[in-house]
Amino acid sequence: MKQFIDSLALPEEEKVRLKAMTPANYIGRATTMVDELK
């Protein structure tokens, strides 16, 4: 995955941010989707 991210035309700070993501620290749209169910 890190090689793929490195191949993207993104600023270096975005690449660092993407590489730091893990299932434990990224919940994506989950919070928004739950709020929409309420």
Rosetta blueprint (number, residue, H / E / L):
1 M L
2 K H
3 Q H
4 F H
5 I H
6 D H
7 S H
8 L L
9 A L
10 L L
11 P L
12 E H
13 E H
14 E H
15 K H
16 V H
17 R H
18 L H
19 K H
20 A H
21 M L
22 T L
23 P L
24 A L
25 N L
26 Y L
27 I L
28 G L
29 R L
30 A H
31 T H
32 T H
33 M H
34 V H
35 D H
36 E H
37 L H
38 K L
